[in-house]
Protein backbone atom coordinates (compact mmCIF):
# COMPACT_ATOMS: atom_id res chain seq x y z
CA UNK A 1 0.00 0.00 0.00
CA UNK A 2 1.38 3.38 -1.03
CA UNK A 3 0.66 5.90 1.74
CA UNK A 4 -0.12 9.36 0.37
CA UNK A 5 1.57 11.77 2.75
CA UNK A 6 1.68 15.53 3.26
CA UNK A 7 4.13 17.70 5.19
CA UNK A 8 2.91 20.50 7.44
CA UNK A 9 5.49 23.28 7.58
CA UNK A 10 9.17 23.21 6.71
CA UNK A 11 10.17 25.25 9.77
CA UNK A 12 12.14 22.35 11.23
CA UNK A 13 15.53 21.43 9.75
CA UNK A 14 14.49 17.77 9.46
CA UNK A 15 11.54 18.52 7.18
CA UNK A 16 13.49 18.32 3.91
CA UNK A 17 15.04 15.01 4.97
CA UNK A 18 11.61 13.55 5.67
CA UNK A 19 10.22 14.91 2.41
CA UNK A 20 13.09 13.36 0.45
CA UNK A 21 12.46 10.06 2.22
CA UNK A 22 8.77 10.25 1.35
CA UNK A 23 9.68 10.71 -2.31
CA UNK A 24 12.26 7.93 -2.42
CA UNK A 25 10.39 5.23 -0.53
CA UNK A 26 8.15 2.81 -2.47
CA UNK A 27 5.89 2.73 0.59
CA UNK A 28 4.99 6.42 0.47
CA UNK A 29 4.18 9.28 -1.86
CA UNK A 30 4.89 12.92 -1.01
CA UNK A 31 1.77 14.50 -2.48
CA UNK A 32 1.30 17.88 -0.79
CA UNK A 33 2.61 20.36 1.74
CA UNK A 34 1.46 23.40 3.69
CA UNK A 35 3.86 26.29 4.27
CA UNK A 36 2.73 29.70 5.52
CA UNK A 37 6.08 31.44 5.13
CA UNK A 38 6.33 32.91 1.59
CA UNK A 39 10.10 32.52 1.32
CA UNK A 40 10.10 28.91 2.46
CA UNK A 41 7.08 28.18 0.28
CA UNK A 42 8.96 29.29 -2.84
CA UNK A 43 12.01 27.27 -1.85
CA UNK A 44 10.01 24.09 -1.28
CA UNK A 45 8.14 24.48 -4.58
CA UNK A 46 11.53 24.36 -6.32
CA UNK A 47 12.92 21.49 -4.24
CA UNK A 48 9.82 19.29 -4.50
CA UNK A 49 7.91 20.35 -7.64
CA UNK A 50 5.77 17.19 -7.74
CA UNK A 51 4.04 17.95 -4.45
CA UNK A 52 1.03 20.28 -4.43
CA UNK A 53 1.67 23.40 -2.35
CA UNK A 54 -0.77 25.19 -0.05
CA UNK A 55 -0.29 28.42 1.86
CA UNK A 56 -1.81 27.13 5.13
CA UNK A 57 -2.89 23.94 6.84
CA UNK A 58 -6.61 24.66 6.46
CA UNK A 59 -6.37 24.75 2.66
CA UNK A 60 -4.24 21.60 2.72
CA UNK A 61 -6.82 19.68 4.73
CA UNK A 62 -9.70 21.03 2.67
CA UNK A 63 -8.31 20.57 -0.83
CA UNK A 64 -5.64 17.84 -0.85
CA UNK A 65 -6.19 14.08 -0.80
CA UNK A 66 -3.80 12.21 1.47
CA UNK A 67 -3.69 9.58 4.21
CA UNK A 68 -1.01 10.78 6.58
CA UNK A 69 0.93 13.86 7.59
CA UNK A 70 4.41 14.70 8.84
CA UNK A 71 4.32 17.70 11.18
CA UNK A 72 7.60 19.61 11.20
CA UNK A 73 6.52 23.04 12.37
CA UNK A 74 7.96 24.95 15.34
CA UNK A 75 7.49 22.99 18.56
CA UNK A 76 4.83 25.30 19.98
CA UNK A 77 2.67 24.86 16.86
CA UNK A 78 2.59 21.04 17.01
CA UNK A 79 -0.57 20.91 19.11
CA UNK A 80 -2.72 23.07 16.85
CA UNK A 81 -1.49 21.34 13.70
CA UNK A 82 -1.79 17.82 15.11
CA UNK A 83 -5.28 18.34 16.49
CA UNK A 84 -6.52 19.66 13.14
CA UNK A 85 -4.99 16.72 11.30
CA UNK A 86 -6.37 14.17 13.75
CA UNK A 87 -9.87 15.59 13.47
CA UNK A 88 -9.51 15.37 9.69
CA UNK A 89 -8.70 11.66 10.02
CA UNK A 90 -5.02 11.88 9.06
CA UNK A 91 -2.37 9.62 10.57
CA UNK A 92 0.34 11.72 12.23
CA UNK A 93 4.13 11.60 12.44
CA UNK A 94 5.08 14.49 14.72
CA UNK A 95 8.58 15.90 15.06
CA UNK A 96 10.10 15.85 18.54
CA UNK A 97 9.48 17.17 21.09
CA UNK A 98 5.82 16.26 20.65
CA UNK A 99 4.86 19.62 22.18
CA UNK A 100 6.23 22.28 24.53
CA UNK A 101 3.86 21.52 27.43
CA UNK A 102 2.46 18.30 28.86
CA UNK A 103 -1.05 19.72 28.48
CA UNK A 104 -0.57 20.14 24.73
CA UNK A 105 1.02 16.69 24.44
CA UNK A 106 -2.01 15.14 26.18
CA UNK A 107 -4.34 16.98 23.82
CA UNK A 108 -2.52 15.58 20.76
CA UNK A 109 -2.65 12.04 22.16
CA UNK A 110 -6.32 12.28 23.13
CA UNK A 111 -7.47 13.76 19.82
CA UNK A 112 -5.55 11.10 17.88
CA UNK A 113 -7.10 8.36 19.99
CA UNK A 114 -10.61 9.77 19.52
CA UNK A 115 -10.11 9.95 15.75
CA UNK A 116 -8.66 6.44 15.55
CA UNK A 117 -5.51 7.60 13.75
CA UNK A 118 -1.92 6.53 14.34
CA UNK A 119 0.26 8.99 16.21
CA UNK A 120 4.03 8.44 15.99
CA UNK A 121 6.75 10.63 17.49
CA UNK A 122 9.80 11.28 15.32
CA UNK A 123 12.72 9.70 17.16
CA UNK A 124 14.77 8.37 14.21
CA UNK A 125 17.80 7.47 16.35
CA UNK A 126 15.90 4.41 17.56
CA UNK A 127 16.49 2.94 14.09
CA UNK A 128 20.28 3.22 14.35
CA UNK A 129 21.95 -0.19 13.88
CA UNK A 130 24.05 0.59 16.95
CA UNK A 131 20.90 1.08 19.03
CA UNK A 132 19.32 -2.10 17.68
CA UNK A 133 22.48 -4.05 18.52
CA UNK A 134 22.54 -2.53 22.01
CA UNK A 135 18.89 -3.51 22.46
CA UNK A 136 19.75 -7.17 21.83
CA UNK A 137 22.74 -7.10 24.19
CA UNK A 138 20.76 -5.47 26.97
CA UNK A 139 17.74 -7.76 26.49
CA UNK A 140 20.05 -10.77 26.86
CA UNK A 141 21.29 -9.36 30.21
CA UNK A 142 24.91 -9.64 29.08
CA UNK A 143 25.93 -6.63 31.17
CA UNK A 144 24.40 -7.94 34.37
CA UNK A 145 22.73 -5.27 36.46
CA UNK A 146 23.08 -1.78 35.00
CA UNK A 147 24.61 0.47 37.65
CA UNK A 148 25.27 3.71 35.78
CA UNK A 149 24.89 5.25 32.32
CA UNK A 150 26.81 8.21 30.91
CA UNK A 151 25.16 9.88 27.90
CA UNK A 152 25.79 12.84 25.60
CA UNK A 153 23.84 14.68 22.95
CA UNK A 154 25.77 17.61 21.47
CA UNK A 155 24.97 19.58 18.35
CA UNK A 156 25.36 22.89 16.58
CA UNK A 157 23.31 25.89 17.68
CA UNK A 158 20.36 25.86 15.23
CA UNK A 159 19.30 29.51 15.51
CA UNK A 160 15.94 30.78 14.28
CA UNK A 161 12.87 29.81 16.25
CA UNK A 162 14.87 27.16 18.15
CA UNK A 163 16.32 29.93 20.34
CA UNK A 164 12.96 31.62 21.00
CA UNK A 165 11.50 30.00 24.11
CA UNK A 166 7.84 30.65 23.32
CA UNK A 167 8.26 28.74 20.04
CA UNK A 168 10.73 26.02 21.07
CA UNK A 169 9.93 25.49 24.74
CA UNK A 170 13.58 25.95 25.73
CA UNK A 171 17.14 25.66 24.55
CA UNK A 172 19.57 22.75 24.36
CA UNK A 173 17.84 20.84 27.18
CA UNK A 174 14.52 20.80 25.35
CA UNK A 175 16.15 20.13 22.00
CA UNK A 176 18.38 17.23 23.02
CA UNK A 177 17.08 15.64 26.22
CA UNK A 178 14.12 14.01 24.50
CA UNK A 179 16.31 11.92 22.15
CA UNK A 180 18.30 10.32 24.95
CA UNK A 181 15.24 9.96 27.17
CA UNK A 182 13.47 7.97 24.47
CA UNK A 183 16.49 5.77 23.78
CA UNK A 184 16.97 4.79 27.41
CA UNK A 185 13.25 4.09 27.94
CA UNK A 186 13.32 1.90 24.83
CA UNK A 187 16.58 0.10 25.55
CA UNK A 188 15.95 -0.64 29.23
CA UNK A 189 12.14 -0.74 29.24
CA UNK A 190 12.23 1.37 32.38
CA UNK A 191 11.02 4.81 33.42
CA UNK A 192 12.82 7.82 34.85
CA UNK A 193 12.01 8.36 38.52
CA UNK A 194 13.99 11.50 39.37
CA UNK A 195 16.01 14.28 37.72
CA UNK A 196 18.27 17.07 38.90
CA UNK A 197 19.45 19.59 36.29
CA UNK A 198 21.67 22.61 35.77
CA UNK A 199 21.81 24.92 32.77
CA UNK A 200 23.86 27.84 31.49
CA UNK A 201 24.44 29.96 28.39
CA UNK A 202 28.17 30.30 27.80
CA UNK A 203 28.92 29.57 24.13
CA UNK A 204 26.48 31.83 22.25
CA UNK A 205 24.62 35.05 22.97
CA UNK A 206 21.11 33.69 23.52
CA UNK A 207 18.08 34.09 25.78
CA UNK A 208 17.89 30.28 26.22
CA UNK A 209 20.49 27.82 27.50
CA UNK A 210 23.11 26.32 25.20
CA UNK A 211 24.50 23.91 27.83
CA UNK A 212 22.76 21.58 30.24
CA UNK A 213 23.64 18.77 32.61
CA UNK A 214 21.06 16.31 33.88
CA UNK A 215 21.50 13.69 36.63
CA UNK A 216 18.74 11.08 36.70
CA UNK A 217 17.55 7.89 38.34
CA UNK A 218 15.74 5.08 36.54
CA UNK A 219 13.21 2.61 37.90
CA UNK A 220 15.70 -0.26 37.62
CA UNK A 221 18.12 1.52 39.92
CA UNK A 222 20.65 2.93 37.46
CA UNK A 223 22.05 6.46 37.78
CA UNK A 224 22.23 8.42 34.49
CA UNK A 225 24.08 11.56 33.44
CA UNK A 226 23.28 13.54 30.30
CA UNK A 227 25.60 16.20 28.88
CA UNK A 228 23.54 18.18 26.38
CA UNK A 229 24.69 21.27 24.53
CA UNK A 230 24.82 23.33 21.35
CA UNK A 231 28.62 23.21 21.44
CA UNK A 232 29.47 21.97 17.93
CA UNK A 233 30.86 24.57 15.53
CA UNK A 234 29.15 24.89 12.12
CA UNK A 235 32.25 23.36 10.49
CA UNK A 236 32.28 20.29 12.73
CA UNK A 237 32.60 17.02 10.80
CA UNK A 238 29.07 15.85 11.61
CA UNK A 239 26.06 17.61 13.14
CA UNK A 240 26.74 16.27 16.63
CA UNK A 241 26.55 13.09 18.63
CA UNK A 242 24.43 10.66 20.59
CA UNK A 243 26.53 8.44 22.84
CA UNK A 244 25.58 6.03 25.63
CA UNK A 245 28.00 4.29 28.00
CA UNK A 246 26.51 1.53 30.17
CA UNK A 247 28.32 0.29 33.29
CA UNK A 248 27.11 -3.14 34.40
CA UNK A 249 28.06 -5.65 37.08
CA UNK A 250 29.25 -8.12 34.41
CA UNK A 251 30.35 -5.92 31.49
CA UNK A 252 30.35 -2.41 30.03
CA UNK A 253 28.87 -1.24 26.73
CA UNK A 254 29.68 1.88 24.68
CA UNK A 255 27.27 3.02 21.96
CA UNK A 256 28.10 5.73 19.41
CA UNK A 257 25.20 6.34 17.02
CA UNK A 258 26.95 8.61 14.51
CA UNK A 259 30.64 7.70 14.16
CA UNK A 260 30.98 7.52 10.39
CA UNK A 261 33.00 10.33 8.86
CA UNK A 262 35.84 10.91 6.41
CA UNK A 263 38.11 13.85 7.18
CA UNK A 264 40.07 15.45 4.35
CA UNK A 265 43.07 17.64 5.27
CA UNK A 266 44.64 19.93 2.64
CA UNK A 267 48.06 21.46 3.24
CA UNK A 268 47.71 23.84 0.30
CA UNK A 269 44.73 25.62 1.80
CA UNK A 270 45.31 24.72 5.46
CA UNK A 271 41.69 23.65 5.58
CA UNK A 272 39.90 20.38 6.15
CA UNK A 273 36.55 19.11 5.01
CA UNK A 274 34.45 16.14 6.01
CA UNK A 275 32.12 13.68 4.40
CA UNK A 276 29.79 11.76 6.70
CA UNK A 277 27.60 8.85 5.79
CA UNK A 278 25.84 5.87 7.19
CA UNK A 279 22.31 4.65 7.45
CA UNK A 280 19.38 6.85 6.45
CA UNK A 281 17.50 6.99 9.74
CA UNK A 282 14.92 9.41 8.32
CA UNK A 283 14.02 6.86 5.66
CA UNK A 284 13.79 4.10 8.26
CA UNK A 285 11.46 6.26 10.34
CA UNK A 286 9.25 7.16 7.38
CA UNK A 287 8.97 3.58 6.15
CA UNK A 288 8.13 2.25 9.60
CA UNK A 289 5.46 4.94 9.98
CA UNK A 290 3.95 3.92 6.63
CA UNK A 291 4.11 0.24 7.57
CA UNK A 292 2.20 0.85 10.81
CA UNK A 293 -0.58 2.48 8.80
CA UNK A 294 -0.70 -0.23 6.14
CA UNK A 295 -0.74 -3.05 8.70
CA UNK A 296 -3.08 -1.20 11.06
CA UNK A 297 -0.77 -1.67 14.03
CA UNK A 298 0.42 0.62 16.80
CA UNK A 299 3.45 2.70 15.81
CA UNK A 300 6.89 1.59 16.99
CA UNK A 301 7.31 4.99 18.68
CA UNK A 302 3.99 6.16 20.11
CA UNK A 303 2.59 9.49 21.20
CA UNK A 304 2.98 8.25 24.77
CA UNK A 305 6.70 7.77 24.13
CA UNK A 306 6.83 11.38 23.00
CA UNK A 307 4.97 12.44 26.14
CA UNK A 308 7.35 10.62 28.49
CA UNK A 309 10.43 12.08 26.81
CA UNK A 310 8.95 15.58 27.04
CA UNK A 311 8.06 14.96 30.69
CA UNK A 312 11.75 14.46 31.54
CA UNK A 313 12.72 17.74 29.84
CA UNK A 314 9.90 19.62 31.61
CA UNK A 315 10.97 18.10 34.94
CA UNK A 316 14.58 19.17 34.27
CA UNK A 317 13.48 22.79 33.86
CA UNK A 318 11.42 22.50 37.06
CA UNK A 319 14.50 21.20 38.87
CA UNK A 320 16.54 24.15 37.62
CA UNK A 321 13.86 26.56 38.86
CA UNK A 322 13.47 24.88 42.27
CA UNK A 323 17.20 24.06 42.71
CA UNK A 324 16.15 20.58 43.84
CA UNK A 325 15.63 17.11 42.36
CA UNK A 326 12.18 16.52 40.85
CA UNK A 327 10.39 13.18 41.08
CA UNK A 328 8.70 11.56 38.09
CA UNK A 329 6.07 11.12 36.84
CA UNK A 330 4.94 14.71 37.21
ABEGO torsion letter per residue (X at the ends): XBBBBBBBEAABAAAAAAAAAAAABAABBBABBBBABAAAAAAAAAABAABBBBABAAAAAAABBBABBBBABBAAAAAAAAAAAAAAGBBBBBBOBABABAAAAAAAAAAAAAAGBBBBBBBAAAABAAAAAAAAAAAAGAAEBBABBBBBBBBBBAEEAAABAAAAGEBAAAAAAAAAAAAAAAAAGBBBABBBBBBBBAABBBABBABBBBBBBBAAGBBBBBBBBBABBAABABAEBBBBBBBBAABBBBBBABABBBBBBBAAAGBBBBBBBEBBAAAAAAAAAAAAAAAGBBBABBAAAAAAAAAAAAAAAAAAAAGBBBBOBX
